[in-house]
């Protein structure tokens, strides 16, 4: 039997909403295939700016799921 991984198209992205906060925000449905984080971080920064917040990405993580399938 052979197995292969299938990666989900979307991921979760967790980041801190403010420099002074230890809380985190997790967004579902983030593109899991982009190799550069610039697009994701720029989009989240634009969204957070609506509320006057400046997100912090120093400890941010993108988590995607891969499932094993039998081929």
C-alpha positions as CSV (number, residue, x, y, z in Angstrom):
1,X,0.0,0.0,0.0
2,X,1.1,3.5,-0.7
3,X,0.1,6.6,1.1
4,X,0.3,10.3,0.3
5,X,-0.3,13.6,2.1
6,X,-3.0,15.9,0.9
7,X,-2.7,19.4,2.2
8,X,-5.8,21.5,3.0
9,X,-6.1,24.7,0.9
10,X,-6.8,26.8,3.9
11,X,-5.0,27.3,7.3
12,X,-5.3,29.1,10.6
13,X,-3.3,32.2,11.3
14,X,-2.6,33.2,14.9
15,X,-1.1,36.6,15.9
16,X,-1.1,39.2,18.6
17,X,-3.5,42.1,18.0
18,X,-1.4,44.7,19.8
19,X,2.2,45.1,20.9
20,X,1.1,45.5,24.5
21,X,-1.2,42.4,24.5
22,X,-0.4,38.8,25.4
23,X,-3.8,37.8,23.9
24,X,-3.9,36.3,20.4
25,X,-6.4,36.3,17.5
26,X,-6.8,33.2,15.3
27,X,-8.3,33.6,11.8
28,X,-9.5,30.6,9.9
29,X,-9.6,30.3,6.1
30,X,-6.1,31.8,5.4
31,X,-4.5,30.6,2.2
32,X,-2.2,27.7,3.1
33,X,-0.2,27.6,-0.2
34,X,1.3,31.1,-0.3
35,X,5.1,30.8,0.3
36,X,5.4,34.5,1.3
37,X,3.7,35.8,4.4
38,X,3.7,39.4,3.1
39,X,0.3,39.1,1.4
40,X,-1.3,37.6,4.5
41,X,0.3,40.1,6.9
42,X,-0.6,43.1,4.7
43,X,-4.2,42.0,4.4
44,X,-4.6,41.4,8.2
45,X,-2.9,44.8,8.9
46,X,-5.4,46.5,6.6
47,X,-8.3,44.8,8.4
48,X,-7.0,45.5,11.9
49,X,-6.4,49.2,10.9
50,X,-10.2,49.7,10.6
51,X,-10.3,49.3,14.4
52,X,-7.2,51.3,15.0
53,X,-5.1,48.3,15.9
54,X,-1.5,47.4,14.8
55,X,-1.0,43.7,14.8
56,X,2.3,42.0,15.8
57,X,3.7,39.1,13.8
58,X,6.9,38.3,15.8
59,X,5.2,35.2,17.2
60,X,2.6,34.6,14.5
61,X,2.0,31.1,13.2
62,X,0.2,29.7,10.2
63,X,-1.1,26.2,10.8
64,X,-2.3,24.0,8.0
65,X,-3.6,20.4,8.1
66,X,-2.3,17.5,6.0
67,X,-4.3,14.3,5.8
68,X,-2.9,10.9,4.9
69,X,-4.7,9.1,2.1
70,X,-4.2,5.6,0.7
71,X,-3.4,5.5,-3.0
